[in-house]
Amino acid sequence: MKKPSRGCLWTLGVLCALVVGIFIADKVIPSKAVRCLPEGATEVQEYYKEVGITADFVRVLKARIPKEQVAEYARKVGAIHPERGGAGRDYVGWTGPAWFSPTEPPLYYHSEQGSVILVGWEKGYVYFCAAAW
């Protein structure tokens, strides 16, 4: 008598383990925005919200770092263009929860069709915003 194939069960088991592993890693491994902060960053607050099934999202971060380290942080997170007063038309602006409330325009940005990365500094805090729509 021929044994029944268990290949389908193995595949299903591996896929389930992979999904669970990704879910756990997402909860345990800090985001790139946090990993790129300079050593010694304090008062780190982060917010992430995914909207719908279209991969629209917003991630904001606020942390206390010296102003001298903002340019390097911006480079690490991909906000490679310095804001010089005319780039504002390339992005919508700051967005996020109530505790995330910069009043100054960003110092650095990167904008592509459907996504933006902003980095600013104000009153001792670096502000990071990444969004896709």
N, C-alpha and C positions, 0 to 999 in steps of 0.2 A: 504494500500500500504506500502510495506517495505521500510524503509529508506536505502539509500546506505551507505555502510561502509566507514568510513573515517580513519580507522586504518593505512592504507598505507600512507596517507597524514601526519598523526601525526608522524609516523616513519621517513618519509623523512624530515619533519621539525626539528625533534630532531637531526637527523644526520647532517643536514646543520648547525644548531646552534652549534653543537659540533665542526665541522670543522672550523667554523668562530672563535669560542672561542679558539681553539688551535692555529690558525694563529695569533690572537691578543696576546695571552699569549707568543708566541714565540718572538714577537716583543717587548713586554713590560718587561718581566721577564729577568733579566740578566743571562748569561750563568753561569754554575758552575765555570768555570775558573775565572770569575769576582767575583762571590759571595764568593769564597774562599780567595780572596785577603785580607790581613790584613787591619784593619782600618787605615786610614792615607795613603794608597797607592795613588800615584799621577801619572799624565801623562799616564793614561791607554789608550792603543790602542789595538783594537781587530779586527781580520779578520776571516771570516768564508766563506768557499766555499764548496758547495756540487757538486759532479761530477756525472752526469748520474743518472740512476734509481737504481743503485746497492748499494746505501747508502755509497759510497766512499765520504770522506770528509777530509778537513784539517781546523783546528781552531788554530790560533796563537794569543798570547797575549804578550804584553810588558808593564811593569809598573815599576815605581820607588818605591822600598821598600828597607829597610835595609837588608844587607846580613844575619843578625842573624835570620830573619824571613823566609828565603827561605826554610829551611828544613821542617818547619811546613806547609808552603804553598804546598810544594811537596807532603807531606803526605795527605793533604786534597784533592788534585786533583787526587791522586792515583799513583803518581810516587814514589813508595816505595823502589826501589832498588838504593843504592848509586852507582854512576859510579866510578869505580876504574881503569879505563884505559883498561880493557879487554872486557867490555860489548858492545863495539861499533859494534861488528858483529851482535848483536841482533836487531839492528834498522838501518834504512837508514841514518838518520841525520836530521838536521834542514831544514825546507822548509817554504816558505811563501813569502809575498810581499817584495818590496825593503826596507821598513822601518824596517823590521824584519830581522836583519842581525847579529846574534851572531857569533863570530869567535871562541869562546871557546867551547869545548865539554860540553854536559849537566852534571850537578851535580847529578841528579836523573833521573830515567827512569822506565817505566813499559812497557813490550812488550809481546804481545800475537800474535798468528798467525793472521795476517791480520790487526793488529792495534798497535799503539805505543803512549806513553805519555812521553814527555821529559820536564824537568825543569832545567834551568840553570840560572846563575847570572853573569853579566858582567857590569862593569862600573856603578854600582848603579841601574841597571835594572834587574828584574826577566824576564826570557823568558820562555814561555809555548808553547808547540806544541803538539797537539793531531791529529792523522791522522788514517784513516782506508782505506784499499784498498781491 
